[in-house]
Structure formats: C-alpha cells, structure tokens
Amino acid sequence: MHEHTVRATIASGTIEGFTRDGVHRWRGIPYARPPVGPLRLRAPQPVQPWRGVRYCHGYGNCAPQQRMYTMLAPGKYQPMSEDCLTLNVVSPKKQSDSALPVMVFIHGGGYFMGTSATPIYDGAALARKGCVYVSVNYRLGALGCLDLSSLSNQDITIDDNLYLRDLVMALRWVRENIAVFGGDPDNVTIFGESAGAHAVATLLAVPAAKGLFAKAISESPAAGMVRTPEVAAQYATRFAAMLGAGEDDGADAVMAARPAELVDAFEELIKQGQREMLGAFAAGPTSGTGYLPEDPVEAMRSGKGHRLPLIVGTNAEEANLFGRFLKLLPMSEPMIERLLAEAEPEERERITAAYPGYPNQKACVQFGSDFAFGSAAWQIAEAHSRHAPTYLYRYDYAPRPLRWSGLGATHATELLAVFDVYRTGFGRLLTAVGDRRTALRVSDDVQRRWHEFARTGVPGPDWPTYTGADRAVQVFDQRPRIEFDPHAARREAWANFSLVSR
C-alpha cells in the first residue's frame, strides 16, 4: 500500500496529509478553536493559526458520548474529547481543469453519538468520481445539542444551538479554504443522514448559513427534534437537577461537570423524556431564537428558508433497526396508544386508519417508521417544494442477508449505496448470495444522481421534481421507477399531526 505525503497551505497554516488509492486525504483539520474551559457551551471561535506544518494523517477526537458508540472496529475505539471541532478533506489525486463540486457530509446519531471517523464515511469513492469530499465533527449531546442557554446567569453565558453554530463555522471554513483542495466554494452541497439529515434541513432555515451552501441532501431526517424555548428550558432545568443543581446554580454545575458526567446525565434525560413524552426529543435545535428564528418546516413553507435545490427521502423499512437495537420508537400498540392519547379522537382514528390491520405488528412497525422519519420527509417535501426545486425518494433496496435478518431496507442502509460499501470487503459479504450485480447497479444509480445533483442541482433528467400536483417519488430498487404519491393516506394522516410540532 504505497503512501506519500501531500501538503496544502490554508488560511490558518500548512497541513500535511497523505495520498492513497487515487485520493489525497487530510484528517483532523481544526475549523474552530477547541471549545474547552471557558469556551465550553459557547459559540465556536475562529481557529488560531499555527506555525510550521500540522500533521493531519489521523482523525481528530469525536465529541464526548457513551464509549460503545465510538467503536470503529472490534476492539478499536475513536478517542473522544471536548476538543473535537475538526473536519476531514478527501480530494482526487488527478488534477481537474475546473473547480470541483464540494460535498460536505454531516454524520447522524440522534444528536448524541457518532463520528466522522466511522469507516463507512471515508468518502474516497465519492471523491474519485469527481468531487471534493468533506466530513465534519460537531459537538453532541449535552455539550452541543441540548439547549442549556436558559441556565445562563450574570457570570456565565451559555449559547443556544451550539451544534448548528459549529456546522456553520465548518461551512465558513469550507468557503474560505476549499479552493486550495480543488473545490468550488460557490458549489457546495451539504448532505447528511438521520440526525445529520435533520441538521441539513435545519440549516435551510438558519440565517447565518445563507450563501454557505448551494444544495442540500437530507437522507431520512427525523421528526419531533425541534423544540420551543419553553420546552428547551424545561429540559435544561431537569438536566441541572440530574447534576444535583437548582435553577440558580445550574450554569455552575454544567461548567464544572466532567464530560463523562454530562454524557451519563444526558442519557438519563433521554430516558426520562421518553417516559414522560415531553413533546420533543431532548437533543436538537431550538427554534424561536435569534439563531434559528422559525421552526425549519414553517420557514420552508413561508418561503423564509434558503430556496435551494433539495433531495429528501426515506428508506422503505426505517423502523426495523430500532425494533432490534435502539428501543426509541413507538412500534407497539401500548406505545402508539400512549402517543396518540393526546390527540383528538377523530385524529387518532384518521391516523390509525392509514395503517390497515392496526394493531398488528406490521402496521405498528410502519407506524413507527412514519412517525419518526416518513412524516418528516413528507412535511419537508410539501413545504420546501412551494418555493424551490425538491426531489423526494424512497430507498427500497436490500440484499438477501438484510431481508433474511428482518432488517430489510432499514434506517441507514442507503449509506451502503451512497458510500459505495458494496464494493468493499463488508459489502461483498452482504452480497455473497447472488445480489452483487444488483447491489452495484443500485449503488451506481444513487451515486450518479447524488453527483449530478452536486454538480448541477438536478439529479438526472428522468427524476421529476416533487410538486403538490403529482408528488413524484424516485424509488431506488432492483428496478428503479417513479411512483406518484404512493402513500397518500399515510402522508395525509401525518400532515397536520400536532405532536410532531408540539
């Protein structure tokens, strides 16, 4: 495996990366000052320049989280630290005559876990096909995605929406530096999956992000992640109490706590929030603040969001993963009934009627999928398409081992296509029983469209935009096709569901 080093000089200094497999890679480049000490829970500050050459061969730390979420390979874990505001760049070794489109990836993980160092997010396959690929770390959980600003006092200021501020800071870094790597600062596409997809959709409504990206791809955005300042303050007070503090000394407590204590208290807060159905998930953006004036879907609907081309979609069987691993979704009759207890009887009736056979298991799982992901994608497509080109997809493809295991086209499986995993060792295992050609065909289709979209804003001439008139959906499967409003009853059932936005 022949490697040689490669250097680049950016605004803050010189960085050294390495070249392998036809791409240059720089890892762990800081895009902001470490948010530690007095900078904890504050908006990110510009990176400080360095002298000499900074060695960027290895990934930076991931944000503090439960250690089990940081596993990169059996027995290998990504180190974590509050000093985590770094990004990675992959560019083709072969010089291009013109500046390349830039694709900036925001990882998922429910706003409390994840890292850009996850092997699947390497991005070399995308870069080799003609783009500059950037992946970003941002602050997670209590240190970045839980709004503790209501605990601020005379001596301690805590800023809101920290992780959104981190992402905007990273996009500013891209704007300022990406030309050095052969990228076009005026042609940046942000894309993300799950919480990362939710962050992408939210950035469409962040005034400070205006002009920092030109297109957006939101893969399985989650619903119920936006809170009002009132709900955020309730969570903050509870969180302070878990650290043994009251309203008055909450800020001191969160500033004094060790990262591990904050991570543990946050886990407890999530469990409590689920039991008591506070209305929005504990982590995520707070709207109705100076930084995020409006709920993102409302901003899209009224035309106040950034009117940029958007791809949004979901996978056919989102919830299966959660039934197996993370018990976070309403997928059983008791949970669903508890969720709908707040709804008007006719609303409850309308929603359950959209799931024939309810409360059988299949209907309950479909309900969980739509509650968490389908409803968000439909609402975003309906709202954004009023003012900007919008493309909706459904990813149905699953090789036999995923179908046999009962996972099917579950949450995150489209990433296997986007990042060309079916051409790697792990992907070969998944396609060992005769699915290889199909898997590669689906992968090529998804990647071609993502690339075309990043280049031109249109994911191919045969994928019509989503409009209120016909609601075209691109289906990715063994046989790709366009369907028109395929889940009308389910889409309409969630159209005005109050809990989602409560």
Salt bridges, closest charged atoms under 4 A:
GLU3 OE2 - ARG20 NH1 2.67
GLU16 OE1 - ARG7 NH2 3.21
GLU16 OE2 - HIS57 NE2 2.96
ASP21 OD2 - ARG20 NE 3.96
GLU82 OE2 - ARG40 NH2 2.72
ASP122 OD2 - ARG25 NH2 3.08
ASP122 OD1 - ARG27 NH2 3.58
ASP159 OD2 - ARG42 NE 2.99
ASP160 OD1 - ARG165 NH2 3.26
ASP166 OD1 - ARG139 NH2 2.79
ASP186 OD1 - ARG175 NH2 2.90
GLU193 OE2 - HIS411 NE2 3.36
GLU261 OE1 - ARG258 NH1 3.65
GLU268 OE2 - ARG275 NH2 3.97
GLU276 OE1 - ARG238 NH2 2.89
GLU294 OE2 - LYS304 NZ 3.11
GLU298 OE2 - ARG301 NH1 2.70
GLU318 OE1 - HIS411 ND1 2.59
GLU337 OE2 - ARG348 NH2 2.73
GLU342 OE1 - ARG502 NH1 3.06
GLU349 OE1 - ARG348 NH1 3.69
ASP370 OD2 - ARG490 NE 2.69
GLU382 OE2 - ARG471 NE 2.57
GLU382 OE2 - ARG491 NH1 3.77
ASP396 OD1 - ARG394 NE 2.77
ASP396 OD2 - ARG481 NH2 3.82
ASP420 OD1 - ARG423 NH1 2.76
ASP435 OD1 - ARG400 NE 3.22
ASP444 OD1 - LYS129 NZ 3.92
ASP444 OD1 - ARG423 NH1 3.12
ASP445 OD1 - ARG448 NH2 2.89
ASP445 OD1 - ARG449 NE 3.05
GLU452 OE2 - ARG455 NH2 3.04
ASP462 OD2 - ARG449 NH2 3.06
GLU483 OE1 - ARG394 NH1 3.27
GLU483 OE2 - ARG481 NE 2.93
ASP485 OD2 - ARG491 NH2 2.78
GLU492 OE2 - ARG491 NH2 3.57
